[in-house]
């Protein structure tokens, strides 16, 4: 995964260099805010765990990247669970319909 500072700098340069629409500006601003929140969370955790000044900005970046990766993995897992639930509901309806059909035929 790319370095958070590189991503931030690229987004900033892109935002400054290209004329954009308000929707694109809002999307970039939102992405930058998300990155900032992850960096703040990582900084807060490191500050609480190790104390002020006992870690580097690289440590904050690395932890923020790991937090982002972790949240992305959770999101993927949640999507899979939702798909499995939906598939289970479809199968349950099909089984129910088949049982009702068999019950009508045998009656």
ABEGO torsion letter per residue (X at the ends): XBBAAAAAAAAAAAAAABBBBAAAAAAAAAAAAAAAAAAAAAAAAAAAAAEBGABBAAAAAAAAAAAAAAAAAAAAAAAAAAAAAAAAAAAAAAAAAAAAAAAAAAX
